[in-house]
Structure formats: C-alpha cells, structure tokens
Amino acid sequence: MYKNLAALAWAALVFSLPAQAQKVEPLKVGFVYVAPVTDAGWIHQHEEGRQAVQAAFGNRVKTSYVENVAEGPDAERVLRDLVATGHKLIFTPSFGYMEPTLKVAQEHPEVKFESITGYKTAPNVATANARYYEGRYLAGIAAGRMTRTNVAGYVAGFPIPEVLQGINAFTLGMRSVNPQAQVRVVWLNTWFDPGRERDAAMALFDQGADLVSFHTASTAVMAAAQERGKLAIAYHSDMRKVAPQAQLLAVTHQWGEYYKQRTKAVLDGTWKSGNVWGGVKEGMIRVGSFGPKVPKAVQQEVLARQQDIAAGRLKPFAGPITDNQGKPVVPAGRSLSDPQILEMNYLVQGVQGRIAR
C-alpha cells in the first residue's frame, strides 16, 4: 500500500512541475531535394538554408533531408515517410513537387508544408519563390558588356514561366547595353543531367556563343566554359571553384532567412499559409562574385543597377517589349504586373529559339 502511495505521490509531483521543466521534443523539419547535395547549385543553396535553421535554433529543432527525389510518385512516398517519422514542417524546393505536396498535405492537416517555387496554397501549404529574373537581368548587363561575338547561349531546363522569365530578362539586360546581342536557347527538359548540360554548352560554343547562362542544377555548364576558355554566368551559387577563370559573375539565391522565419513561426505557433515572392530588395537574390576577367567599371555598373532594382527605379520588364515573333507584348511607359510575369509564355526579341512543347 505504501508503495502505491509513493508512486501516486511521484506521479503528482511530475505532473505539477512547471511546463518549462518538462522535456520538449524538438520540432522535426524536413527538406526534400530533387537532385543530390553538391558543393554548388540549386540544392546547395537550400542545404545552406537547412543548416542555417539548425544553427539558429539548436536543440529546439531537428532537421533532416532526403536527396535526389524524383518529382511525382517518389516525392509523395518521401513526403509520407517524413510525416510518418514525426516531421511537422516540410520544405519542398522544386516546382514539380507542388502537386505531390498538396496531395500529402490534404491527408495530413496537422503538418505544415512550404512549397518552394510552387504557386498553389492550402491552409497548411504556403508557397515561396524568388524573383530570379532580377538577377538574370543584371547578369545580362554584364554579358552584354563582355561578349565579343554578340551571341550568348542559354541552357534551359523546362519551359515553365520561371525559366522563360529568366531567359527574357537576361536577353533584355544584354540588349539594354548591347542592342546587337542575341541569345540562343537549348532546351533539356530536365533539371539535373550533367552530361547533357555539358553537351548543350559545348554545342552553343560551337555555334558562336562566347558566353553562356543556364537554368539547370549542376555545375556542368561552368566546367564546360572553363574547359573551352569561354565565360559563363554561375547560377544558384558561386561556382568559382569549378570555373575560376570562366565565371563572369554569380546570381545567388539566399534561402536561410526565409527558412528561419518560417521555422520560428511554427515554433511560436504563429505559422500561417501565404505566398512570398521576394527578390533583390528582400535579399533573396544577389549578384556578385565577379570573375577575374570582369573590368571594375562593369562590376560597378552591375552593382549600381542592382541598387536601382532594390529601390524600384529599374523594372526588368518595362516596355516597350516585343516578342521574338514581332508581336508587341509590353507598350512603352508600362511594365508587366506580377500576374503577367507569373504567366509569361513567350520569348522576347533577341532570343533565337522556340518554347519547347
């Protein structure tokens, strides 16, 4: 009897302890990556964001990632596995994860999801993207100043609006300082295939391009430019380790602050679904890491235009703009609205190529 009374007393003591004295399980935060984690590129930047979350919140969170997950059924399986293992906040940074994220989120309303580059929201699904096109326009200015053949190449993944925005902004940036500039596009219909990315870059060099840009996930285009003695625009992250002489500049994506803010909101119980589209002004896009071949005057010009974009004085999609079929798409004195940019489905004058269907 006394033993039972002692047990009851101990139980009463435990339950009467202040909440802060009881052990709180860390928030499990998961990240799903469409390609392997590498030293540079799209996934590298998101991995830096994950590490920033872990460093900021310490033992209050436990972060993990699953890499090289194909878009579609594989993504659904991985998301369900993360939910089953107790993850309450899951980031899915690839456009093709949008539908799998929505499907799994509907089945698990208790879990918060962040669809990065997606555009469909739900009560427990927020979306976020960056105005990559702002960095592309700035890179185009540098390319327009540096080209000697007036031809740039562009290795593109899929013909979605985000990629079209980048191609068009890059072309408009080039032609703002070099009206003779032309941009040749090669479509790959994949985000990550280093062999094909390299082959596409080499083909563009063979066709007269003396510099290239790209919208894929590896460093293969940069390595090709280094090999051929050409120039290239690093995308996602600084790639000077791969192409120390070839890098013209880097357009980098900064996800750490956004990931920390969203994680803090879950920890604080203030998380709400929403839609964020940030750019140079918000610090989500940055241009810099100039290569050794870029004159100081060009660097200063690009950085000055970056300040203009941040201040709202420069809008990359300000008219007059004509598509590459000769049709006016933005009149003089006007600029595209966000909904128009998000639905972009054409290539501007100066782009040699068609939208892959």
ZAMI-444451 format. One record per residue: residue in three letters; y negated, x negated, z of N, C-alpha, C in turn. Coordinates in steps of 0.001 Angstrom, whole numbers, padded with zeros to 6 digits, always signed. Layout:
BEGIN
ALAYXZYXZYXZ ...
END
This chain:
BEGIN
MET+001213-000836+000000+000000+000000+000000-001251-000862+000000 TYR-001234-001875+000885-002405-002747+000943-002618-003475-000381 LYS-001487-003807-001041-001577-004473-002325-002257-003570-003352 ASN-001934-002279-003326-002552-001332-004247-004035-001170-003967 LEU-004368-001131-002678-005771-001008-002303-006574-002219-002763 ALA-005973-003383-002648-006653-004602-003084-006889-004579-004584 ALA-005884-004109-005329-006032-004032-006779-007146-003069-007162 LEU-007184-001933-006479-008235-000960-006736-009617-001536-006435 ALA-009710-002267-005342-010990-002861-004965-011448-003879-005994 TRP-010469-004685-006479-010807-005677-007509-011278-005015-008798 ALA-010596-003942-009186-010983-003223-010391-012384-002645-010244 ALA-012680-002091-009062-014004-001524-008832-015082-002593-008923 LEU-014735-003802-008402-015702-004891-008447-015998-005316-009881 VAL-014947-005435-010691-015113-005853-012078-015991-004870-012843 PHE-015700-003569-012668-016451-002569-013422-017878-002403-012923 SER-018154-002903-011707-019511-002792-011172-020368-004004-011500 LEU-019752-005043-012104-020526-006230-012458-021603-005880-013481 PRO-022736-006568-013443-023773-006327-014455-023222-006566-015852 ALA-023755-005862-016822-023262-005946-018198-023322-007371-018723 GLN-024393-008118-018324-024536-009449-018866-023485-010407-018336 ALA-022842-010051-017209-021832-010929-016640-020482-010743-017312 GLN-020316-009638-018015-019069-009400-018718-019099-010104-020070 LYS-017963-010599-020491-017869-011340-021737-018132-010419-022919 VAL-019030-010831-023809-019349-010074-025013-018729-010791-026205 GLU-017958-010067-026966-017322-010654-028132-018386-010972-029190 PRO-018243-012098-029873-019224-012434-030912-019138-011461-032082 LEU-020264-011267-032739-020304-010467-033956-019634-011259-035067 LYS-018639-010663-035686-017973-011325-036806-018711-010995-038104 VAL-019143-012058-038791-019907-011916-040026-019117-012578-041153 GLY-018806-011798-042187-018009-012317-043288-018811-012472-044574 PHE-018420-013451-045375-019047-013713-046667-017949-013799-047722 VAL-018158-013147-048854-017183-013167-049945-017821-013883-051130 TYR-017161-014935-051607-017724-015769-052672-016919-015627-053957 VAL-017628-015496-055074-016984-015261-056367-016432-016546-056990 ALA-016836-017685-056483-016381-018975-057002-016099-019900-055818 PRO-015524-021065-056066-015271-021996-054964-016566-022530-054362 VAL-016483-022955-053114-017614-023622-052470-017696-025041-053025 THR-018849-025389-053568-019064-026710-054148-020331-027326-053571 ASP-020669-028512-054035-021825-029226-053495-023155-028704-054032 ALA-023118-027848-055034-024349-027297-055604-024001-026013-056337 GLY-025021-025198-056598-024792-023986-057364-024979-022712-056552 TRP-024650-021586-057185-024836-020265-056592-024147-020141-055233 ILE-022883-020481-055180-022132-020340-053936-022643-021308-052878 HIS-023011-022496-053286-023542-023483-052337-024734-022927-051571 GLN-025633-022231-052270-026825-021695-051607-026468-020606-050599 HIS-025492-019783-050925-025079-018747-049974-024324-019352-048793 GLU-023572-020404-049052-022895-021095-047971-023909-021733-047022 GLU-025005-022250-047565-026076-022755-046707-026657-021623-045860 GLY-026755-020427-046453-027222-019268-045701-026279-018913-044570 ARG-024973-018951-044831-023985-018673-043777-024120-019686-042642 GLN-024249-020950-042999-024387-021984-041981-025663-021806-041163 ALA-026714-021326-041820-027969-021065-041105-027790-019957-040070 VAL-027005-018937-040419-026704-017853-039470-025942-018398-038272 GLN-024914-019190-038526-024111-019734-037429-024958-020622-036523 ALA-025801-021449-037128-026642-022346-036344-027679-021582-035528 ALA-028202-020496-036084-029262-019745-035406-028756-018958-034209 PHE-027542-018420-034302-027069-017506-033253-025927-018061-032414 GLY-025435-019222-032764-024443-019877-031929-023234-019021-031621 ASN-022876-018950-030332-021659-018211-029950-021840-016698-029945 ARG-023024-016219-030332-023202-014769-030459-022564-014244-031745 VAL-022302-015152-032676-021684-014749-033933-020501-015658-034248 LYS-019640-015158-035086-018543-015962-035630-018502-015673-037123 THR-018914-016649-037927-018981-016441-039372-017750-017026-040061 SER-017415-016437-041187-016304-016942-041999-016557-016569-043446 TYR-015826-017210-044348-015972-016869-045757-014627-016908-046453 VAL-014563-016169-047557-013417-016215-048452-013959-016602-049821 GLU-013451-017672-050402-013996-018178-051659-013117-017824-052844 ASN-013721-017925-054034-013013-017758-055299-012339-016390-055411 VAL-013080-015353-055062-012559-013978-055088-013028-013291-056368 ALA-012097-012881-057195-012443-012225-058454-013074-010864-058186 GLU-014009-010477-059059-014632-009165-058949-013614-008096-059337 GLY-013615-006962-058623-012666-005891-058923-011670-005687-057794 PRO-010411-005421-058123-009393-005128-057096-009234-006228-056054 ASP-009338-007495-056463-009224-008585-055496-010321-008497-054442 ALA-011518-008137-054877-012635-008014-053940-012373-006892-052936 GLU-011855-005769-053403-011518-004673-052489-010517-005129-051437 ARG-009496-005842-051878-008468-006316-050944-009072-007238-049889 VAL-009901-008177-050316-010509-009116-049381-011438-008399-048411 LEU-012209-007444-048908-013110-006692-048033-012325-005912-046979 ARG-011231-005303-047377-010412-004564-046400-009797-005507-045376 ASP-009417-006699-045817-008884-007688-044879-009935-008098-043858 LEU-011167-008277-044315-012240-008652-043396-012516-007535-042389 VAL-012515-006308-042867-012699-005175-041956-011561-005126-040937 ALA-010345-005310-041409-009171-005231-040528-009176-006317-039461 THR-009814-007442-039743-009870-008539-038772-011142-008502-037926 GLY-011835-007366-037931-012928-007151-036985-014313-007536-037441 HIS-014511-007813-038703-015853-008155-039180-016712-006889-039250 LYS-017893-006977-038664-018796-005821-038602-019998-005947-039520 LEU-020193-007124-040092-021258-007349-041074-020667-008214-042177 ILE-020751-007736-043419-020133-008444-044539-021144-008568-045679 PHE-021341-009801-046145-022228-010088-047268-021381-010293-048518 THR-021762-009641-049613-021015-009750-050872-021955-010205-051994 PRO-022171-011508-052137-023163-012019-053099-022647-012227-054517 SER-022372-011141-055202-022102-011179-056640-022268-009769-057187 PHE-022872-009664-058360-023153-008350-058939-021880-007518-059096 GLY-020786-008150-059504-019533-007424-059713-018857-006951-058445 TYR-019389-007332-057299-018863-006834-056018-019480-005498-055614 MET-020480-005045-056348-021223-003853-055932-020309-002642-055759 GLU-019523-002308-056767-018677-001113-056675-017572-001266-055640 PRO-016853-002408-055583-015876-002579-054509-016503-002469-053118 THR-017708-003002-052957-018388-002914-051662-018664-001461-051291 LEU-019180-000687-052232-019462+000729-051973-018197+001494-051615 LYS-017113+001209-052306-015856+001915-052069-015318+001636-050673 VAL-015272+000365-050294-014758-000001-048971-015717+000460-047881 ALA-017011+000397-048139-017997+000837-047148-017859+002325-046846 GLN-017559+003118-047867-017377+004552-047652-016191+004816-046730 GLU-015178+003984-046810-013985+004146-045974-014219+003656-044547 HIS-015248+002801-044359-015481+002184-043046-016963+002268-042676 PRO-017422+003451-042288-018849+003620-041967-019311+002820-040755 GLU-018357+002313-039959-018719+001542-038769-019095+000093-039106 VAL-018869-000326-040341-019150-001696-040771-020400-001720-041652 LYS-021233-002745-041470-022452-002910-042275-022163-003876-043423 PHE-022634-003521-044614-022427-004347-045795-023776-004698-046421 GLU-023842-005912-046977-025036-006372-047689-024616-006751-049105 SER-024987-005922-050077-024633-006142-051474-025728-006984-052125 ILE-025452-008263-052296-026457-009176-052820-026378-009195-054344 THR-027465-008848-054972-027691-008651-056407-027233-007270-056883 GLY-026661-006464-055999-026355-005086-056361-027597-004219-056257 TYR-027477-002969-056693-028635-002078-056625-028310-000707-056045 LYS-027048-000435-055746-026669+000856-055180-026531+000731-053668 THR-027212+001619-052953-027171+001592-051500-026351+002759-050955 ALA-026058+002711-049667-025392+003777-048922-025873+003640-047483 PRO-025556+004609-046611-026015+004496-045226-025620+003189-044550 ASN-024486+002609-044940-024059+001336-044350-023998+000208-045377 VAL-024708+000396-046495-024785-000648-047523-026251-000881-047883 ALA-026724-002088-047645-028065-002496-048070-027938-003398-049287 THR-028992-003488-050062-028986-004377-051214-030139-005373-051106 ALA-029934-006527-051678-030987-007539-051711-030822-008383-052957 ASN-031924-008790-053511-031905-009659-054664-033180-010493-054646 ALA-033216-011499-055492-034405-012342-055598-034987-012228-056996 ARG-036265-012476-057091-036932-012427-058392-036731-013779-059092 TYR-035501-013986-059514-035158-015251-060168-036051-015520-061363 TYR-036480-014454-062014-037282-014619-063233-038581-015355-062965 GLU-039094-015276-061735-040322-016008-061428-040088-017518-061532 GLY-038968-017966-060972-038631-019379-061093-038335-019773-062525 ARG-037711-018867-063279-037411-019144-064692-038698-019345-065504 TYR-039686-018517-065236-040962-018649-065958-041573-020026-065681 LEU-041564-020428-064427-042125-021722-064055-041350-022866-064706 ALA-040020-022738-064734-039197-023754-065400-039525-023807-066892 GLY-039814-022641-067471-040178-022600-068876-041456-023369-069172 ILE-042413-023308-068246-043653-024073-068427-043334-025562-068522 ALA-042497-026045-067602-042123-027458-067638-041365-027791-068915 ALA-040461-026896-069319-039689-027127-070539-040584-027165-071764 GLY-041571-026262-071807-042495-026232-072932-043300-027514-073057 ARG-043622-028115-071913-044375-029373-071931-043486-030568-072303 MET-042200-030508-071971-041332-031673-072104-040528-031716-073394 THR-040299-030580-074044-039478-030585-075255-040143-031369-076378 ARG-039319-032037-077165-039812-032746-078345-039336-032068-079627 THR-038272-031293-079534-037742-030601-080711-038221-029158-080796 ASN-038892-028677-079719-039333-027287-079613-038148-026317-079569 VAL-036982-026826-079218-035797-025984-079103-035142-026227-077746 ALA-034963-025150-077003-034243-025210-075735-032973-024374-075855 GLY-031956-024761-075121-030717-023996-075086-030597-023230-073785 TYR-029799-022162-073812-029611-021343-072606-028150-020900-072567 VAL-027418-021365-071570-026024-020972-071369-026018-019803-070393 ALA-025605-018631-070882-025729-017397-070101-024373-016822-069734 GLY-024303-016204-068561-023077-015567-068104-022871-014223-068769 PHE-023286-013160-068098-023113-011803-068618-024467-011216-069026 PRO-024485-010312-070012-025745-009721-070480-026221-008568-069602 ILE-026400-008828-068308-026922-007820-067388-028441-008021-067278 PRO-029180-007030-066789-030642-007162-066725-031124-008432-066032 GLU-030465-008836-064946-030894-010032-064223-030882-011266-065127 VAL-029859-011393-065953-029760-012542-066854-030785-012429-067981 LEU-030963-011229-068511-031969-011021-069555-033365-011326-069036 GLN-033642-010933-067805-034935-011261-067204-035164-012765-067208 GLY-034122-013510-066835-034248-014961-066769-034481-015591-068121 ILE-033699-015181-069119-033872-015719-070472-035275-015423-070978 ASN-035713-014179-070802-037027-013777-071312-038167-014483-070587 ALA-038069-014568-069264-039133-015233-068510-039203-016717-068864 PHE-038057-017350-069009-038022-018761-069394-038699-018957-070756 THR-038374-018080-071708-038958-018169-073047-040467-017935-073009 LEU-040900-016922-072249-042329-016633-072142-043069-017790-071475 GLY-042447-018414-070474-043059-019571-069832-043207-020729-070798 MET-042145-021004-071577-042218-022075-072574-043335-021819-073572 ARG-043371-020598-074104-044315-020290-075179-045753-020118-074671 SER-045916-019986-073350-047276-019919-072806-047997-021249-072950 VAL-047226-022349-073029-047835-023674-073189-047445-024319-074517 ASN-046461-023740-075203-045969-024288-076463-045529-023124-077354 PRO-046451-022518-078095-046147-021316-078887-045064-021513-079941 GLN-044727-022755-080268-043690-023009-081267-042287-023031-080671 ALA-042174-022965-079389-040877-023124-078726-039920-021985-079064 GLN-038654-022331-079204-037583-021378-079454-036461-021620-078437 VAL-035767-020541-078081-034668-020636-077121-033406-020077-077758 ARG-032344-020887-077812-031071-020462-078371-030098-020151-077233 VAL-029449-018994-077321-028594-018500-076228-027130-018532-076636 VAL-026280-018980-075708-024829-018870-075854-024313-018017-074693 TRP-023606-016930-075024-023037-016045-074008-021596-016462-073695 LEU-021264-016511-072400-019911-016884-071993-019102-015709-071449 ASN-019787-014680-070959-019112-013550-070310-018217-013996-069162 THR-018710-014939-068409-018091-015372-067161-019167-016058-066338 TRP-018997-016054-065033-019954-016743-064171-019528-018182-063913 PHE-018224-018421-063919-017754-019747-063495-016596-020199-064364 ASP-016867-021114-065267-015856-021746-066102-016436-023088-066546 PRO-016307-024116-065718-016966-025397-066001-016676-025950-067396 GLY-015447-025811-067877-015115-026321-069195-015908-025647-070296 ARG-015960-024327-070255-016703-023584-071272-018207-023780-071113 GLU-018676-023905-069892-020098-024157-069669-020506-025487-070309 ARG-019682-026495-070100-019960-027809-070692-019933-027723-072223 ASP-018916-027069-072768-018808-026964-074220-020020-026255-074817 ALA-020488-025211-074140-021651-024473-074635-022893-025361-074652 ALA-023081-026145-073588-024231-027048-073542-024159-028081-074663 MET-022982-028637-074864-022820-029637-075921-023110-029033-077294 ALA-022662-027809-077523-022928-027139-078800-024423-026933-079006 LEU-025126-026579-077950-026571-026376-078057-027288-027684-078348 PHE-026836-028777-077745-027429-030076-078058-027195-030417-079531 ASP-026001-030111-080008-025682-030380-081417-026553-029550-082367 GLN-027052-028414-081881-027875-027531-082697-029370-027845-082578 GLY-029709-028943-081939-031100-029377-081906-031828-029189-080590 ALA-031200-028581-079609-031853-028427-078313-031937-029784-077618 ASP-033099-030107-077071-033201-031355-076316-033274-031105-074818 LEU-033213-029826-074434-033091-029471-073025-032398-028121-072924 VAL-031764-027874-071776-031030-026624-071597-031301-026036-070214 SER-031165-024728-070179-031154-023993-068925-029843-023214-068887 PHE-029515-022615-067754-028241-021899-067678-028266-020852-066573 HIS-027388-019876-066717-027185-018870-065679-025681-018708-065478 THR-025077-019744-064934-023668-019766-064549-023583-020465-063205 ALA-022376-020629-062669-022258-021003-061263-021884-022453-060983 SER-021600-023264-062004-021188-024640-061731-022286-025620-062137 THR-021994-026907-061997-022939-027960-062373-022598-028564-063737 ALA-021706-027911-064496-021201-028487-065742-022296-028720-066776 VAL-023253-027802-066874-024340-027961-067850-025188-029177-067493 MET-025437-029371-066224-026220-030529-065790-025496-031825-066129 ALA-024179-031848-065884-023396-033044-066180-023397-033336-067680 ALA-023341-032286-068498-023370-032464-069950-024695-033077-070397 ALA-025792-032597-069817-027108-033137-070162-027213-034609-069757 GLN-026701-034939-068602-026710-036327-068148-025920-037207-069117 GLU-024781-036711-069551-023928-037456-070473-024602-037690-071819 ARG-025323-036694-072294-025935-036777-073627-027353-037369-073615 GLY-027873-037675-072445-029229-038199-072369-030286-037161-072645 LYS-029981-035885-072337-030919-034778-072536-031480-034328-071186 LEU-032249-033244-071205-032829-032682-069986-032211-031322-069691 ALA-032216-030940-068420-031670-029638-068031-032394-029117-066808 ILE-032447-027782-066725-033043-027094-065577-031925-026779-064589 ALA-031977-027357-063401-030979-027029-062372-031232-025619-061869 TYR-030156-024885-061660-030302-023504-061208-029472-023280-059958 HIS-029989-022457-059089-029418-022134-057785-029797-023211-056765 SER-029514-024488-057073-029779-025542-056101-030160-026843-056805 ASP-030632-027792-056023-030980-029115-056532-029694-029806-056993 MET-029682-030318-058215-028473-030932-058765-028712-032367-059211 ARG-029623-033059-058549-029917-034441-058933-028742-035382-058673 LYS-027854-035024-057745-026676-035867-057524-025781-035899-058755 VAL-025740-034770-059474-024915-034676-060671-025651-035220-061889 ALA-026951-034975-061945-027733-035338-063133-029037-036016-062717 PRO-028947-037233-062172-030150-037892-061640-031242-038153-062666 GLN-030864-038411-063915-031850-038653-064962-032138-037405-065782 ALA-031180-036496-065840-031308-035321-066706-032082-034177-066072 GLN-032099-034098-064750-032745-032933-064128-034242-032929-064397 LEU-034683-031820-064975-036111-031624-065219-036768-031131-063937 LEU-036208-030079-063382-036594-029546-062075-035481-028614-061634 ALA-035610-028071-060447-034610-027129-059940-035279-025826-059539 VAL-034656-024722-059931-035021-023393-059441-034013-023077-058335 THR-034471-023051-057089-033539-022867-055975-033706-021504-055315 HIS-032597-021005-054815-032559-019722-054121-032385-019983-052632 GLN-033193-019350-051830-033202-019594-050391-032762-018318-049666 TRP-031511-018304-049146-030954-017095-048540-030916-017131-047019 GLY-031145-018280-046425-030982-018413-044987-031802-017439-044159 GLU-033085-017311-044478-033946-016442-043661-033523-014985-043772 TYR-033205-014542-044975-032771-013149-045133-031477-012904-044361 TYR-030523-013798-044476-029247-013614-043779-029443-013601-042263 LYS-030337-014452-041779-030600-014465-040330-031261-013169-039883 GLN-032211-012681-040650-032892-011434-040291-031915-010261-040226 ARG-031022-010189-041185-030086-009061-041233-029038-009162-040132 THR-028624-010374-039829-027675-010562-038727-028324-010201-037404 LYS-029554-010628-037210-030277-010293-035978-030417-008784-035825 ALA-030644-008086-036933-030785-006630-036869-029492-005976-036389 VAL-028356-006482-036817-027083-005935-036333-026918-006246-034856 LEU-027209-007453-034452-027096-007835-033037-028009-006987-032164 ASP-029205-006674-032671-030190-005902-031902-029970-004393-031993 GLY-029079-003980-032876-028864-002550-033078-029949-001888-033893 THR-030689-002676-034698-031798-002113-035484-031510-002127-036985 TRP-030301-002499-037384-029989-002607-038815-030102-001257-039497 LYS-030744-001253-040652-030840-000049-041482-030602-000453-042934 SER-030064+000484-043694-029899+000239-045115-031270+000117-045772 GLY-031330-000625-046845-032594-000785-047548-032386-001586-048815 ASN-033499-001898-049470-033442-002616-050734-034561-003650-050741 VAL-034188-004923-050761-035160-006014-050741-035113-006746-052067 TRP-036293-007000-052641-036389-007789-053861-037529-008776-053661 GLY-037189-009963-053186-038201-010957-052855-038220-012098-053847 GLY-039348-012790-053899-039469-013879-054857-040184-015079-054295 VAL-041047-015665-055099-041793-016846-054679-042628-016541-053438 LYS-043290-015407-053427-044162-015046-052301-043398-015001-050984 GLU-042177-014472-051024-041377-014321-049802-040556-015567-049467 GLY-040637-016589-050316-039891-017817-050062-038440-017759-050480 MET-038038-016729-051221-036651-016612-051655-036383-017402-052936 ILE-037433-017729-053668-037334-018529-054882-038309-019702-054761 ARG-037819-020874-055126-038662-022063-055027-038391-022969-056223 VAL-039445-023550-056772-039302-024502-057869-039809-025855-057405 GLY-039024-026884-057678-039391-028235-057269-038285-029205-057625 SER-038100-030248-056806-037055-031259-057043-037146-031787-058474 PHE-038341-032206-058847-038568-032696-060203-037809-033998-060442 GLY-037337-034164-061671-036650-035381-062053-037619-036503-062376 PRO-037098-037718-062549-037958-038897-062740-038706-038923-064061 LYS-038292-038112-065030-038930-038133-066347-040123-037181-066457 VAL-040372-036411-065394-041432-035394-065463-042759-035988-065015 PRO-043763-036035-065900-045070-036596-065526-045697-035826-064369 LYS-046517-036527-063624-047175-035910-062466-048014-034711-062880 ALA-048662-034812-064032-049517-033710-064482-048706-032446-064717 VAL-047495-032578-065261-046634-031410-065484-046179-030838-064142 GLN-045805-031710-063218-045407-031239-061894-046528-030436-061239 GLN-047734-030969-061302-048879-030293-060678-049158-028951-061348 GLU-049016-028907-062674-049238-027655-063389-048234-026588-062948 VAL-046968-026960-062869-045933-026006-062463-046163-025525-061042 LEU-046486-026435-060138-046702-026050-058739-047947-025169-058596 ALA-048955-025417-059413-050154-024569-059391-049820-023158-059860 ARG-049006-023053-060897-048604-021732-061387-047709-021036-060359 GLN-046941-021813-059612-046124-021216-058549-047017-020566-057498 GLN-048106-021230-057161-049070-020653-056220-049718-019405-056799 ASP-049960-019407-058102-050549-018236-058749-049605-017032-058673 ILE-048315-017279-058871-047339-016188-058765-047292-015664-057339 ALA-047273-016571-056364-047224-016159-054961-048435-015306-054592 ALA-049580-015629-055174-050817-014903-054857-050998-013645-055700 GLY-050104-013425-056659-050210-012242-057507-051157-012406-058682 ARG-051636-013646-058905-052565-013869-060019-051842-014017-061354 LEU-050573-014353-061305-049784-014555-062515-048551-013660-062472 LYS-048374-012851-063491-047207-011985-063616-046451-012395-064882 PRO-045223-012882-064745-044486-013368-065914-044343-012350-067039 PHE-044251-011068-066691-044046-010063-067730-045316-009264-068000 ALA-046415-009989-068186-047684-009368-068560-047825-009397-070076 GLY-048327-008300-070644-048444-008184-072092-049574-009010-072672 PRO-049607-009128-074004-048684-008464-074940-047350-009201-075066 ILE-046258-008428-075106-044920-008983-075289-044227-008197-076400 THR-043592-008944-077291-042829-008351-078396-041387-008812-078289 ASP-040441-007939-078612-039042-008376-078559-038705-009188-079810 ASN-037506-009769-079848-037179-010659-080960-036766-009913-082229 GLN-036918-008584-082202-036756-007778-083417-038109-007342-083965 GLY-039187-007808-083319-040527-007492-083788-041133-006230-083189 LYS-040472-005623-082215-040958-004390-081612-041819-004694-080379 PRO-043040-004173-080295-043856-004354-079088-043195-003668-077885 VAL-043075-004388-076789-042460-003809-075591-043420-003739-074404 VAL-044468-004572-074413-045492-004508-073363-046847-004688-074037 PRO-047739-003704-073951-049051-003839-074588-049951-004807-073828 ALA-050961-005292-074491-051952-006165-073858-052617-005432-072696 GLY-052881-006162-071653-053539-005581-070493-052616-004851-069544 ARG-051320-004810-069851-050340-004150-068981-049277-005154-068563 SER-048560-004842-067525-047412-005660-067124-046277-004729-066735 LEU-045069-005216-066829-043914-004380-066521-043866-004020-065043 SER-043476-002787-064765-043248-002352-063386-041868-002842-062942 ASP-041599-002784-061648-040287-003198-061157-039152-002394-061798 PRO-039251-001059-061885-038168-000315-062532-037934-000755-063977 GLN-039008-001077-064697-038856-001535-066082-038186-002901-066146 ILE-038545-003780-065212-037913-005105-065178-036427-004968-064857 LEU-036112-004088-063927-034721-003916-063497-033841-003309-064586 GLU-034457-002651-065548-033689-002030-066636-033810-002802-067942 MET-034273-004033-067898-034522-004812-069115-033265-004896-069977 ASN-033412-004588-071262-032251-004559-072163-032574-005139-073537 TYR-033490-006111-073596-033895-006711-074865-034182-008193-074645 LEU-034309-008900-075744-034699-010307-075733-036072-010432-076386 VAL-036915-011286-075832-038293-011374-076314-038394-012292-077524 GLN-039534-012181-078185-039823-013039-079328-039724-014501-078904 GLY-039054-015271-079733-038837-016681-079401-037401-016969-079013 VAL-036637-015921-078693-035224-016088-078363-034392-015924-079638 GLN-033581-016919-079936-032685-016842-081078-031306-016403-080579 GLY-030942-015193-080903-029660-014682-080439-029735-013199-080215 ARG-028594-012631-079907-028496-011209-079613-027855-010996-078265 ILE-028028-009807-077743-027369-009459-076483-025899-009221-076764 ALA-025039-009942-076082-023595-009765-076258-023186-008388-075796 ARG-022386-007715-076598-021954-006355-076267-020449-006325-076007 
END
